[in-house]
């Protein structure tokens, strides 16, 4: 399969590199166009894909086209490439665009799949939310899920849940980074150097998440296992509860969903 990218920002670059590094896709089978020519050529030299002169050239060279430009640019890009997409698969990673958004413009001549990735895809630990509604053939559906699984986990989600799914996985890295920074600040406050503080906190977050994934245990069970009677950890947990940690986490998602509802 020949795969083309329209747009080559950080997320598209991470996806392309992930495909190649996992050996799911050969570099010579990847094509890309981006309006900033120098950046496109530099990324091409670094990753190995074929740089193209235009979005139309990408579509003509590809079986699967990944729409990776800014959401507000998509309509103009679709107008530019026109019927060149007919008979091909379009995979969008643009926030806010759904199957129906594209189908209303493209009709039934293009196979469509919308995906919402997140930034940890850059290190192969991402979440790939696949909109359940799509028009892919069964073979293409399996192939696209397989290559994106090289970037993290693939989860299929109904259209009506893409918003909340994106709030958790798309916005979530910023929340985790804020927690990481806060605990690193605490470590620095009590004498640990900044670099070591980030290493300790990042590995603790990574290890705790991995333990939950591998064990399948409820987070409360894992938390209880660390909390000895009359010990230090339970005092820290109690302090977090007193500060309203759970409510703060839920409220952060409420703020996102309220914004989406009203915008």
Secondary structure, DSSP 8 states (H G I E B T S, - for coil): --EEEE--SHHHHHHHHHHHHTTSS-GGGEEEE-S-HHHHHHHHHHH--EE-SSHHHHHHH-SEEEE-S-GGGHHHHHHHHGGGGTTSEEEE--TT--HHHHHHHHTTSSEEEEEE--GGGGGT-EEEEEES-----HHHHHHHHHHHGGGEEEEEE-GGGHHHHHHHHHHHHHHHHHHHHHHHHHHHHTT--HHHHHHHHHHHHHHHHHHHHHH---HHHHHHHH--TT-HHHHHHHHHHHTTHHHHHHHHHHHHHHHHHH-
